Amino acid sequence: MTAHRRAAQLALLTAVLLAGCSSGTGSASETATASATGAPTGAAPPSSAAPASPAAAPATTGAQVPAERSALPDGVYRTQLTIDHAKQLGLDDPGNAGTWTLTVKAGTFKLECVPTSTPGVECGNKDPRLPAVVEVGTLRGTGNTVWFVHDQELLVKLSGCVPDSQKSEGCGTQDPYHFDWKRAGNGLQFNNYVGFGGAAGFPELSTWTVQPWTRIA
């Protein structure tokens, strides 16, 4: 070890010992770091500080359901898919097939489905003995983004579904989801699906987005 290195280590050790006896607010390690870098004693370490934990990060923008009523225009909209047509469009799940009807009225929605040919398979594998209503609730959002917020209590009354059941008589997920929407002819086109909770894993391509919905009333 050279005399120069011994002198440097002795200087650093002296700084640490003096800091330990000091009545200042900085810790010994902070003082030693300050002595070595030329920063003022007690100053926060520059870029060497550990990054903030992900848990401390602010909540994701847009994860809260807006309070505003959606601007989705009132009307009755329909899309129809046979199982074969759904497959041709890239939908492998036959549950996407069916005649789907969306009724929008004064910030509320009702989604109904009747099978085209295969009850119990189409319409999301829904029990064909239950009424046609699949979802019901309120529409929230701003601009061209619409949130579908479920009303499970009303759905049970209208459809007779069984909450939390994983069978065909179940009520399905009750977590909200949203799309961007735009007018398509006299109807609507949905895209950019985002789901939350139990709806988070649903694919972007679905009955909702694979083709426009035609306004029928």
matplotlib code that plots the C-alpha trace (Angstrom):
import matplotlib.pyplot as plt

x = [0.0, 1.5, 1.9, -0.6, -3.4, -2.7, -3.0, -6.3, -7.8, -6.6, -8.3, -11.6, -11.5, -10.9, -13.9, -16.1, -14.9, -15.5, -18.9, -19.8, -19.0, -20.7, -24.0, -25.2, -28.1, -26.1, -25.1, -21.5, -21.9, -23.4, -20.4, -17.9, -19.6, -19.7, -16.0, -15.2, -17.4, -17.1, -20.8, -22.1, -22.4, -26.0, -27.0, -29.0, -26.9, -27.2, -28.2, -27.0, -30.2, -32.4, -35.5, -38.9, -40.7, -43.4, -45.9, -45.3, -46.0, -49.3, -52.3, -52.6, -54.4, -57.8, -58.4, -61.2, -64.7, -65.6, -68.5, -69.8, -72.5, -71.2, -71.9, -72.7, -75.8, -79.1, -80.4, -80.8, -77.7, -77.2, -74.4, -74.9, -72.3, -72.7, -70.0, -68.6, -68.5, -66.9, -64.1, -63.6, -63.1, -60.5, -62.7, -61.9, -64.4, -67.8, -69.3, -68.8, -71.5, -75.1, -77.5, -76.3, -78.5, -77.3, -79.9, -78.6, -81.0, -80.3, -76.9, -77.9, -77.4, -78.8, -77.0, -79.1, -78.1, -80.1, -78.2, -78.3, -78.2, -76.5, -78.1, -75.7, -72.7, -73.3, -74.0, -71.0, -72.1, -75.2, -77.9, -80.5, -83.3, -82.6, -83.9, -81.9, -80.4, -76.7, -75.5, -77.2, -75.9, -74.8, -72.6, -69.9, -67.1, -65.8, -65.2, -65.2, -64.4, -67.4, -67.3, -69.7, -70.5, -72.6, -75.7, -75.7, -78.8, -80.8, -79.3, -80.4, -83.9, -84.1, -82.3, -82.5, -78.8, -76.9, -74.2, -70.6, -71.6, -69.0, -71.7, -73.8, -76.4, -73.9, -74.1, -70.6, -68.0, -69.3, -66.1, -66.2, -64.5, -64.3, -63.9, -63.3, -66.2, -67.0, -69.9, -69.9, -72.6, -75.8, -74.2, -71.2, -67.7, -65.9, -62.2, -59.3, -60.8, -59.6, -61.0, -60.5, -60.7, -62.3, -62.6, -58.9, -57.9, -60.6, -59.2, -59.3, -60.9, -64.4, -68.1, -67.8, -64.9, -64.8, -67.4, -69.6, -72.9, -75.9, -78.5, -81.9, -84.0]
y = [0.0, 3.4, 6.3, 8.3, 5.7, 5.4, 9.2, 9.2, 6.4, 8.1, 11.3, 9.5, 7.6, 10.9, 12.4, 9.5, 9.7, 13.5, 13.1, 10.5, 13.0, 15.9, 17.2, 17.9, 16.2, 14.4, 10.7, 9.5, 7.9, 11.1, 13.2, 10.7, 10.8, 14.6, 14.7, 12.4, 14.1, 17.8, 18.0, 19.9, 17.9, 16.6, 17.1, 14.3, 11.9, 12.9, 10.3, 7.3, 7.2, 4.1, 4.7, 5.0, 1.7, 0.9, 0.7, 4.3, 5.4, 7.3, 5.4, 4.7, 7.5, 6.5, 3.6, 5.4, 5.3, 8.9, 10.5, 12.1, 10.4, 9.1, 10.8, 7.5, 8.4, 6.9, 4.2, 0.4, -1.2, -4.7, -7.0, -10.5, -13.3, -17.0, -19.3, -19.7, -16.0, -15.3, -17.8, -16.1, -12.8, -14.3, -15.1, -18.6, -18.6, -19.6, -17.7, -14.5, -15.7, -14.7, -11.8, -9.1, -6.1, -3.0, -0.5, 2.9, 5.2, 8.3, 7.1, 3.4, 0.3, -3.1, -5.9, -8.8, -11.9, -14.7, -17.5, -17.8, -21.6, -23.1, -22.4, -22.8, -22.2, -18.8, -15.7, -16.3, -19.9, -18.4, -20.7, -20.6, -21.1, -17.6, -14.4, -12.8, -10.0, -10.4, -7.1, -4.0, -0.9, 2.7, 4.4, 6.8, 8.5, 11.6, 12.3, 9.2, 6.8, 4.9, 2.9, 0.1, -0.1, -3.1, -3.2, -6.8, -6.4, -5.3, -8.0, -10.7, -9.3, -9.1, -12.3, -14.7, -15.3, -16.6, -14.2, -15.6, -18.9, -20.2, -22.2, -21.1, -19.6, -17.2, -13.4, -13.0, -10.5, -7.4, -5.4, -2.3, -2.0, 0.7, 1.2, 4.1, 4.6, 6.4, 6.7, 4.2, 5.0, 5.1, 2.8, 2.6, 1.1, 0.1, -0.4, -0.1, -2.3, -2.0, -4.2, -4.2, -6.9, -10.0, -8.3, -7.5, -10.6, -10.3, -9.9, -6.8, -8.6, -9.7, -9.3, -5.7, -4.7, -7.2, -5.3, -2.2, -2.2, -1.2, 1.2, -0.4, 2.1]
z = [0.0, -0.9, 1.4, -0.7, -0.3, 3.5, 3.8, 1.9, 4.0, 7.2, 6.1, 5.4, 8.7, 10.6, 8.9, 9.9, 13.6, 13.7, 12.2, 14.9, 17.6, 15.9, 17.1, 13.5, 11.9, 9.2, 9.8, 9.9, 6.5, 5.1, 6.4, 5.0, 1.7, 1.8, 2.5, -0.3, -2.9, -1.8, -1.1, 2.0, 5.1, 5.6, 1.9, 0.4, -1.8, -5.4, -8.0, -5.9, -3.8, -4.4, -6.7, -5.1, -4.5, -7.1, -4.2, -3.5, -7.0, -7.7, -8.8, -12.5, -14.4, -15.6, -13.2, -11.4, -12.9, -13.9, -12.3, -15.5, -17.6, -20.9, -24.1, -25.8, -27.9, -26.9, -29.2, -29.7, -31.4, -32.7, -33.9, -35.1, -35.3, -36.2, -34.9, -38.4, -39.0, -35.6, -36.5, -39.9, -38.1, -35.7, -32.7, -31.5, -28.6, -29.8, -26.9, -29.0, -31.4, -31.1, -31.8, -29.4, -28.7, -26.7, -25.5, -24.4, -22.6, -20.4, -19.2, -18.6, -20.7, -21.2, -23.1, -24.4, -26.4, -28.1, -29.9, -33.7, -33.7, -30.7, -27.3, -24.3, -26.4, -28.0, -25.9, -23.6, -22.8, -21.0, -19.7, -22.5, -20.0, -18.6, -20.1, -22.8, -20.7, -20.0, -18.5, -17.2, -15.5, -16.0, -18.5, -17.3, -19.1, -20.9, -24.6, -26.7, -23.8, -22.2, -19.0, -18.5, -14.7, -13.7, -11.5, -10.3, -8.1, -11.1, -13.3, -10.8, -10.9, -14.7, -15.6, -12.6, -12.8, -9.7, -8.4, -8.1, -9.8, -12.3, -14.2, -17.1, -14.8, -13.3, -13.6, -15.1, -14.0, -12.2, -12.6, -14.8, -18.2, -20.8, -24.6, -26.9, -29.3, -32.5, -34.9, -37.7, -40.3, -38.3, -35.6, -33.3, -33.4, -30.2, -29.7, -27.2, -24.5, -20.9, -18.2, -14.4, -11.8, -13.3, -16.6, -16.9, -18.9, -21.5, -25.1, -27.1, -30.1, -29.1, -30.0, -29.0, -31.3, -34.2, -36.3, -36.0, -34.2, -36.3, -34.9, -35.2, -33.2]

ax = plt.figure().add_subplot(projection="3d")
ax.plot(x, y, z, "-o")
ax.set_aspect("equal")
plt.show()
